[in-house]
Amino acid sequence: MHIVNRLLVEFIGTFIFLGAIMATLKDGAIAALEVGLALAAVIFFGGKISGGHFNPAVSIMMLLRKQPDYGGAECVGYIIAQILGGICAYYFITRSLAVKSRKRK
């Protein structure tokens, strides 16, 4: 699979996964079932394309395990895609929650 496709899947998967975490925060507690289902869904749909890392720690661990077709350049690309996905998820969730709270007033 082409590296651009794998990086895009990591970006989108991380966006969905971290978006689910942030969207389910209630008084500091995370709704574990929703987060688990979000992670299972992104791994199911993107795992065969990118390997389903969706977390920089997993990407580094896979590099250390010397997985075939996954080297240092791919690891750096994955981590950048995951960080950008997380940043976009943060802004999407905070902006959508701000709009939702304005509509309630």
C-alpha positions in Angstrom: 0.0 0.0 0.0 1.3 3.5 -0.9 2.7 5.5 2.1 0.3 8.4 1.4 -2.7 6.1 1.9 -1.2 4.7 5.1 -0.5 8.2 6.5 -4.0 9.4 5.6 -5.5 6.4 7.4 -3.4 7.1 10.5 -4.5 10.8 10.4 -8.2 9.9 10.0 -8.1 7.1 12.5 -6.4 9.2 15.1 -8.8 12.0 14.5 -11.8 9.7 15.1 -10.2 7.9 18.1 -9.1 11.1 19.9 -12.3 12.8 18.9 -14.3 10.1 20.6 -12.2 10.4 23.7 -12.7 14.2 23.9 -16.4 14.0 23.0 -17.1 11.5 25.8 -15.4 13.4 28.6 -17.9 14.0 31.3 -16.7 15.6 34.5 -13.2 14.2 33.9 -14.3 10.6 33.4 -14.1 9.0 30.0 -16.9 6.8 28.8 -14.8 3.6 28.2 -17.3 1.7 26.0 -17.6 4.5 23.5 -13.8 5.0 23.3 -13.3 1.2 23.0 -15.8 1.0 20.2 -14.2 3.9 18.4 -10.8 2.3 18.6 -12.2 -1.1 17.4 -13.9 0.6 14.5 -10.8 2.5 13.3 -8.7 -0.6 13.6 -11.3 -2.6 11.7 -11.6 -0.2 8.9 -7.9 1.0 8.7 -5.9 -1.7 10.2 -5.3 -3.6 6.9 -4.1 -0.4 5.3 -1.8 1.2 7.9 -1.4 -1.4 10.5 -3.8 0.4 12.9 -1.3 2.2 15.1 -3.2 5.4 15.9 -0.8 6.1 18.7 2.8 7.3 18.6 3.8 4.8 21.3 2.5 2.0 19.1 4.3 3.4 16.1 7.6 3.5 18.0 7.1 0.0 19.4 6.5 -1.4 15.9 9.7 0.4 14.7 11.7 -1.3 17.6 10.2 -4.7 16.6 11.7 -4.1 13.1 8.5 -4.9 11.3 9.0 -5.5 7.5 8.2 -2.5 5.3 8.2 -0.2 8.3 11.3 1.8 8.9 12.4 5.1 10.5 10.9 7.3 7.8 7.5 5.6 8.0 7.6 5.9 11.8 8.2 9.6 11.6 5.5 10.0 9.0 3.0 8.0 11.2 3.8 10.1 14.3 3.4 13.4 12.4 0.1 12.1 10.9 -1.1 11.0 14.4 -0.2 14.4 16.0 -1.9 16.3 13.2 -5.0 14.1 13.6 -5.0 14.7 17.3 -4.7 18.5 16.9 -7.5 18.5 14.3 -9.7 16.4 16.5 -9.1 18.8 19.4 -10.1 21.9 17.4 -13.0 20.1 15.8 -14.4 18.9 19.2 -13.8 22.2 21.0 -15.3 24.3 18.2 -18.3 22.0 17.8 -19.0 21.9 21.6 -18.6 25.7 21.7 -21.2 26.1 18.9 -23.5 23.6 20.7 -23.3 25.5 24.0 -24.0 28.8 22.3 -27.2 27.3 20.7 -28.5 26.3 24.1 -28.3 29.8 25.5 
